């Protein structure tokens, strides 16, 4: 039987992992079997730059941390050599994007499952999440779609001005024609 100090260490590890999962919006569970040290180092660097915490831990400890957050279904996916990429609340898509990039490069590296807002999701959902453009791209698209009609209106006004205001006299005749009708 393990000593009390080892059990306390494991409880603290599980509690820390459970807190990380609780404070994140999304995470990705991967099977990292077959990844080379070189690719693993590159992936970990990319994950750190994206603000993602990458944890390799015993499946039983990961399962307990997931249970503490109400994600008991995650235990079904905890087989083999698994690791958990935990995102931040600011960018829930980051772990899925980085992990998917490496899953496409490395044949043996596979996305197993994940979680999104406290619910366990399958690999297909994680891959769909990774395909969503970044927040900056979405904002740029929104601003572009708002700006486009304004530019078209400005170009139309400029065209009227460039023609010397030919459309303006026609607009003045219409009110003049209506004035006698009122009297």
Backbone bond lengths (Angstrom), bond angles and torsions (degrees), N, CA, C in turn:
res aa  C-N    CA-C-N  psi(-1)  N-CA   C-N-CA  omega(-1)  CA-C   N-CA-C  phi
1 X - - - 1.457 - - 1.529 108.84 -
2 X 1.343 116.94 134.31 1.464 120.02 -178.47 1.527 111.38 -64.79
3 X 1.294 113.73 154.51 1.459 118.56 179.65 1.526 110.53 -72.73
4 X 1.311 115.44 162.01 1.464 120.84 -179.04 1.527 112.11 -63.08
5 X 1.329 116.54 -34.71 1.465 119.05 -179.47 1.530 110.99 -66.15
6 X 1.326 117.66 -38.81 1.462 120.88 177.77 1.522 110.38 -67.24
7 X 1.319 116.78 -41.70 1.470 120.08 177.83 1.531 111.09 -62.27
8 X 1.324 116.66 -40.24 1.466 120.45 178.40 1.527 111.10 -65.53
9 X 1.334 116.90 -38.63 1.460 120.87 177.03 1.528 110.76 -62.10
10 X 1.329 115.57 -44.74 1.462 119.74 179.66 1.516 111.29 -65.36
11 X 1.319 117.45 -39.66 1.469 120.66 177.48 1.525 110.65 -61.90
12 X 1.336 115.96 -39.45 1.464 120.03 179.10 1.526 110.69 -67.56
13 X 1.327 117.23 -40.76 1.470 121.77 177.92 1.521 110.12 -61.18
14 X 1.333 116.42 -46.17 1.465 121.24 179.04 1.528 110.37 -63.27
15 X 1.327 117.01 -42.48 1.467 120.57 -179.95 1.530 110.97 -63.83
16 X 1.334 117.56 -40.58 1.465 121.11 178.09 1.522 111.13 -64.94
17 X 1.330 116.91 -43.71 1.459 120.63 178.55 1.529 110.61 -64.81
18 X 1.314 116.97 -42.20 1.463 120.97 178.82 1.527 110.68 -61.77
19 X 1.319 117.39 -38.40 1.464 121.55 178.13 1.532 110.38 -66.79
20 X 1.324 117.21 -40.96 1.470 120.96 177.71 1.526 110.84 -62.09
21 X 1.325 116.07 -43.00 1.467 120.81 179.47 1.523 109.90 -65.52
22 X 1.312 116.26 -42.13 1.469 121.02 -178.97 1.528 111.78 -62.65
23 X 1.335 117.02 -38.13 1.463 121.75 -177.17 1.525 113.59 -83.14
24 X 1.319 117.31 -3.42 1.463 120.00 -179.13 1.528 110.46 -103.79
25 X 1.315 114.90 155.64 1.465 119.98 178.11 1.527 111.54 -88.88
26 X 1.341 115.87 -27.80 1.462 118.97 -176.80 1.522 110.18 -153.82
27 X 1.317 114.79 157.59 1.456 121.68 176.79 1.513 110.10 -154.35
28 X 1.327 115.73 159.71 1.462 121.30 -177.17 1.523 108.85 -127.93
29 X 1.332 115.90 129.68 1.458 122.68 176.30 1.527 107.79 -99.53
30 X 1.335 116.13 125.98 1.461 120.52 -177.13 1.518 110.84 -124.61
31 X 1.329 114.78 155.13 1.456 121.87 169.90 1.520 105.28 -101.18
32 X 1.328 116.57 111.13 1.463 120.91 -172.69 1.528 112.87 -96.99
33 X 1.303 118.05 12.00 1.462 121.44 -178.87 1.527 110.06 -60.75
34 X 1.320 116.60 130.96 1.452 121.27 175.66 1.517 114.59 93.72
35 X 1.322 119.30 -2.57 1.460 120.58 179.51 1.535 108.44 -79.81
36 X 1.316 116.14 138.36 1.459 119.55 179.42 1.522 109.86 -78.61
37 X 1.315 115.67 161.27 1.468 120.98 179.27 1.527 109.97 -61.23
38 X 1.317 116.39 -39.86 1.472 120.72 -179.65 1.529 110.88 -62.10
39 X 1.329 117.18 -48.32 1.466 120.62 178.96 1.525 111.81 -66.93
40 X 1.320 116.47 -37.16 1.463 120.48 178.42 1.531 110.48 -63.57
41 X 1.320 116.41 -42.04 1.465 120.80 179.03 1.526 110.79 -63.64
42 X 1.326 116.79 -43.75 1.470 120.73 178.08 1.529 111.20 -62.29
43 X 1.337 115.20 -43.03 1.463 119.56 -179.34 1.524 110.69 -65.22
44 X 1.312 117.69 -44.30 1.469 121.07 179.21 1.527 110.88 -61.15
45 X 1.324 116.72 -38.83 1.467 120.45 177.89 1.528 110.10 -64.13
46 X 1.328 116.75 -45.06 1.475 120.74 178.78 1.527 110.61 -62.79
47 X 1.314 117.28 -39.49 1.460 121.00 178.54 1.529 111.03 -65.76
48 X 1.328 117.26 -42.49 1.470 120.67 178.05 1.525 110.81 -61.48
49 X 1.343 116.07 -43.47 1.466 120.38 179.71 1.519 111.49 -63.29
50 X 1.325 117.12 -30.03 1.465 121.40 178.99 1.532 111.85 -85.82
51 X 1.328 116.60 -2.07 1.465 120.53 179.81 1.516 113.65 79.17
52 X 1.322 116.87 25.46 1.461 122.47 -177.89 1.526 109.60 -102.69
53 X 1.320 115.66 136.15 1.465 121.74 177.27 1.527 107.95 -92.47
54 X 1.325 116.93 125.58 1.462 122.52 -178.61 1.517 108.24 -111.42
55 X 1.334 117.11 120.32 1.458 122.30 -172.93 1.522 110.32 -123.51
56 X 1.328 115.48 124.40 1.461 121.70 171.12 1.520 105.85 -107.21
57 X 1.327 115.88 117.19 1.459 120.80 -174.74 1.527 108.74 -146.34
58 X 1.309 115.11 160.85 1.460 118.91 177.07 1.533 109.32 -57.76
59 X 1.318 115.64 141.39 1.465 120.45 -179.07 1.521 112.86 -58.89
60 X 1.321 116.91 -35.54 1.471 119.17 -179.31 1.528 110.85 -65.84
61 X 1.331 117.30 -38.73 1.465 120.37 179.14 1.533 110.93 -70.71
62 X 1.322 115.96 -40.59 1.466 119.89 177.25 1.523 109.74 -63.20
63 X 1.317 116.49 -41.01 1.464 121.08 178.66 1.522 112.02 -61.18
64 X 1.324 116.52 -41.19 1.470 119.97 178.74 1.526 111.33 -66.19
65 X 1.318 116.61 -39.69 1.465 119.99 178.51 1.533 110.77 -65.02
66 X 1.322 115.83 -37.99 1.477 119.70 177.31 1.529 110.62 -67.72
67 X 1.327 116.42 -39.73 1.471 120.25 177.59 1.523 111.10 -60.75
68 X 1.314 116.46 -38.54 1.467 120.60 -179.87 1.534 111.56 -63.34
69 X 1.320 116.47 -22.10 1.457 121.52 179.04 1.527 112.51 -104.21
70 X 1.316 117.00 12.72 1.461 120.86 176.67 1.517 115.07 77.41
71 X 1.323 117.38 19.10 1.462 120.94 -179.90 1.529 109.85 -110.66
72 X 1.310 116.31 63.39 1.464 120.56 -177.34 1.524 111.84 -68.75
73 X 1.334 118.06 -24.77 1.471 121.03 178.76 1.525 112.35 -64.58
74 X 1.315 117.30 -21.30 1.465 120.54 -179.20 1.524 110.91 -64.33
75 X 1.337 117.46 -25.86 1.470 121.11 -179.87 1.529 111.40 -61.03
76 X 1.323 117.97 -28.64 1.466 121.45 179.07 1.525 111.79 -62.91
77 X 1.335 117.07 -26.34 1.468 121.65 -176.83 1.528 112.96 -96.58
78 X 1.309 117.74 -6.01 1.461 121.63 -175.85 1.519 111.37 -87.04
79 X 1.310 115.84 72.95 1.459 121.75 175.35 1.523 108.23 -132.98
80 X 1.301 116.15 144.27 1.456 120.34 179.94 1.519 111.32 81.42
81 X 1.322 114.75 -156.41 1.462 121.42 -177.73 1.525 109.04 -90.48
82 X 1.313 116.16 99.07 1.459 120.24 -176.04 1.521 111.66 -115.20
83 X 1.317 113.53 153.88 1.462 121.70 174.85 1.521 107.04 -139.32
84 X 1.313 115.72 157.82 1.455 121.27 -177.32 1.522 109.13 -122.56
85 X 1.330 115.93 125.04 1.467 122.16 174.72 1.527 106.70 -101.59
86 X 1.322 115.93 117.10 1.459 121.62 -174.06 1.522 109.15 -108.74
87 X 1.328 115.61 122.29 1.457 120.65 -179.91 1.510 112.46 -85.32
88 X 1.307 114.95 -179.61 1.461 120.85 176.93 1.521 109.02 -101.28
89 X 1.305 115.98 167.72 1.458 119.88 177.33 1.529 110.49 -69.89
90 X 1.344 116.97 -24.44 1.462 121.32 -178.94 1.522 112.78 -72.39
91 X 1.325 117.29 -39.36 1.461 121.09 -177.02 1.526 110.04 -134.14
92 X 1.340 118.10 85.25 1.462 120.07 -177.70 1.525 113.91 -71.14
93 X 1.319 117.96 -13.34 1.459 120.97 -176.65 1.531 111.98 -88.22
94 X 1.324 117.50 -20.52 1.468 121.86 -174.17 1.530 113.97 -54.37
95 X 1.347 120.26 -47.74 1.467 117.28 -178.72 1.529 112.11 -62.65
96 X 1.317 116.84 -39.92 1.471 119.97 -179.33 1.525 110.95 -64.68
97 X 1.329 117.77 -40.71 1.466 121.10 -178.88 1.522 111.58 -63.92
98 X 1.324 116.86 -49.85 1.468 120.15 -176.45 1.529 110.17 -67.34
99 X 1.325 116.89 -45.23 1.464 120.15 -178.86 1.524 110.86 -63.88
100 X 1.328 118.04 -40.97 1.468 120.07 179.91 1.524 110.95 -63.84
101 X 1.319 116.03 -38.69 1.467 120.16 178.25 1.527 110.59 -57.95
102 X 1.319 117.40 -44.03 1.465 120.59 -179.73 1.526 111.84 -77.48
103 X 1.311 118.14 -29.94 1.468 120.32 177.18 1.529 110.71 -66.24
104 X 1.339 116.30 -31.70 1.471 119.58 177.46 1.522 111.40 -74.36
105 X 1.335 117.23 -32.44 1.457 121.72 -178.97 1.529 112.30 -77.11
106 X 1.333 116.29 -38.31 1.466 121.45 -172.23 1.529 108.88 -111.28
107 X 1.308 116.24 116.77 1.463 121.74 -173.58 1.525 113.56 -61.83
108 X 1.338 117.58 -40.16 1.469 120.31 -175.55 1.530 113.08 -82.03
109 X 1.317 118.16 -12.40 1.463 123.42 -179.20 1.524 107.80 -86.26
110 X 1.343 117.12 120.26 1.466 119.78 -172.21 1.522 111.78 -130.39
111 X 1.326 114.47 142.23 1.460 120.39 170.97 1.521 106.71 -79.81
112 X 1.330 116.66 126.18 1.460 121.25 -176.90 1.525 110.95 -97.41
113 X 1.319 115.96 -49.22 1.468 122.03 -178.13 1.518 107.50 -167.70
114 X 1.309 116.00 -165.85 1.452 120.72 177.15 1.512 110.24 -176.52
115 X 1.298 115.15 -171.42 1.463 119.84 175.26 1.518 108.57 -139.84
116 X 1.304 114.28 151.09 1.456 121.95 -179.10 1.517 107.64 -142.47
117 X 1.304 116.88 117.53 1.467 123.22 -177.97 1.527 112.46 51.88
118 X 1.327 116.54 42.43 1.460 121.54 175.26 1.518 115.42 83.87
119 X 1.324 118.33 1.34 1.462 121.45 179.38 1.531 109.17 -113.21
120 X 1.320 115.79 137.12 1.462 121.08 178.78 1.532 108.75 -75.04
121 X 1.342 115.33 132.89 1.467 121.16 179.70 1.522 109.24 -127.06
122 X 1.326 115.89 159.20 1.460 120.42 -177.73 1.535 111.19 -85.35
123 X 1.328 115.77 176.70 1.458 122.19 -176.88 1.525 111.75 -62.86
124 X 1.327 117.77 -37.08 1.465 120.84 -179.48 1.532 110.88 -62.85
125 X 1.309 117.62 -38.26 1.464 121.41 178.06 1.520 110.52 -66.71
126 X 1.313 116.98 -40.49 1.469 121.00 178.38 1.527 110.07 -63.84
127 X 1.320 116.89 -41.92 1.469 119.94 179.23 1.528 110.83 -66.17
128 X 1.320 117.45 -37.76 1.472 120.56 176.11 1.526 110.26 -65.59
129 X 1.308 116.96 -38.35 1.466 121.80 177.41 1.526 110.37 -62.86
130 X 1.327 116.73 -38.51 1.462 121.21 -179.80 1.525 111.92 -67.47
131 X 1.330 117.71 -24.62 1.458 121.23 -178.78 1.532 113.15 -81.25
132 X 1.322 117.62 -8.95 1.463 121.05 178.33 1.527 108.35 -70.01
133 X 1.318 118.10 133.10 1.473 119.62 178.23 1.529 110.87 -62.48
134 X 1.310 115.47 159.30 1.460 120.26 -179.79 1.529 110.64 -66.81
135 X 1.300 115.37 165.10 1.469 121.57 -177.98 1.530 110.56 -58.95
136 X 1.334 116.31 -41.89 1.458 120.75 -179.19 1.525 111.53 -63.01
137 X 1.328 116.73 -41.04 1.468 120.94 178.90 1.529 110.24 -65.53
138 X 1.331 117.20 -42.83 1.463 120.37 178.90 1.531 111.49 -62.94
139 X 1.329 117.01 -40.72 1.468 120.63 178.28 1.523 109.91 -65.54
140 X 1.336 117.26 -42.20 1.465 120.55 178.87 1.531 111.15 -62.15
141 X 1.334 117.08 -40.57 1.468 120.30 177.94 1.524 111.26 -64.62
142 X 1.331 116.70 -41.49 1.461 120.87 178.36 1.523 110.82 -62.69
143 X 1.322 116.61 -48.03 1.459 119.73 179.79 1.528 111.64 -64.31
144 X 1.324 116.50 -36.52 1.464 120.00 176.88 1.519 111.59 -63.97
145 X 1.325 116.86 -39.88 1.466 119.40 179.98 1.527 111.42 -72.16
146 X 1.317 117.37 -28.86 1.474 120.36 175.63 1.527 109.76 -74.63
147 X 1.303 116.96 -39.73 1.456 122.61 -175.66 1.525 112.72 -71.93
148 X 1.313 118.02 -32.66 1.464 122.16 -175.43 1.521 113.39 -57.16
149 X 1.332 121.46 -50.17 1.466 119.84 178.87 1.534 113.04 -63.37
150 X 1.327 116.55 -32.89 1.464 119.43 178.33 1.522 111.01 -66.19
151 X 1.329 116.49 -42.05 1.460 119.78 177.11 1.526 111.17 -64.12
152 X 1.322 117.34 -42.06 1.468 120.11 178.68 1.525 110.97 -60.99
153 X 1.324 117.52 -40.26 1.463 122.06 177.72 1.526 110.30 -64.83
154 X 1.333 116.42 -42.37 1.466 120.31 179.17 1.519 110.75 -64.77
155 X 1.329 117.91 -39.94 1.464 120.45 177.74 1.528 111.08 -65.25
156 X 1.315 117.44 -38.45 1.470 120.75 178.31 1.528 110.38 -64.87
157 X 1.316 117.42 -43.56 1.470 120.34 177.01 1.520 111.36 -63.04
158 X 1.328 116.88 -41.01 1.460 120.71 178.76 1.522 110.78 -64.01
159 X 1.326 117.42 -36.85 1.463 120.94 178.41 1.519 110.47 -64.34
160 X 1.317 117.94 -39.54 1.468 121.70 178.08 1.524 109.66 -65.59
161 X 1.318 117.29 -41.92 1.469 121.23 179.82 1.524 110.18 -66.02
162 X 1.334 117.17 -41.17 1.460 121.35 -179.40 1.528 112.15 -64.57
163 X 1.317 117.65 -30.48 1.461 121.27 179.06 1.530 111.07 -77.99
164 X 1.295 116.84 -2.31 1.460 120.12 178.51 1.506 112.52 86.71
165 X 1.279 117.80 18.64 1.458 121.49 177.25 1.508 113.34 75.47
166 X 1.332 118.63 31.94 1.461 121.69 179.88 1.518 112.48 -59.90
167 X 1.303 117.74 -31.47 1.455 120.72 -178.74 1.529 110.71 -75.63
168 X 1.326 117.62 -19.64 1.460 120.84 -177.41 1.528 112.95 -67.06
169 X 1.360 122.12 -42.55 1.470 120.81 179.75 1.527 111.93 -63.04
170 X 1.292 118.23 -35.77 1.465 120.40 179.03 1.520 109.55 -63.90
171 X 1.295 116.94 -35.82 1.454 120.73 179.48 1.531 110.66 -70.42
172 X 1.349 117.31 -31.89 1.468 120.50 179.54 1.528 111.32 -74.11
173 X 1.329 119.13 -31.76 1.463 122.70 -179.52 1.521 111.84 -67.55
174 X 1.310 117.13 -34.66 1.455 120.68 -178.67 1.520 111.79 -62.54
175 X 1.321 122.93 -45.67 1.452 120.75 177.62 1.526 111.99 -67.20
176 X 1.334 118.49 -33.19 1.461 121.51 178.68 1.531 110.71 -64.99
177 X 1.305 116.55 -38.16 1.454 120.74 179.78 1.525 110.73 -69.04
178 X 1.300 117.04 -31.86 1.471 120.29 179.88 1.514 113.11 -77.37
179 X 1.326 117.38 -26.38 1.479 120.72 -177.28 1.533 112.34 -60.53
180 X 1.346 121.53 -46.12 1.465 119.80 179.30 1.541 112.05 -65.79
181 X 1.299 117.37 -28.95 1.449 119.77 -179.05 1.526 111.04 -66.92
182 X 1.315 116.87 -29.57 1.450 120.28 -178.50 1.530 110.08 -76.41
183 X 1.311 117.77 -32.59 1.464 120.45 -175.05 1.453 111.56 -78.47
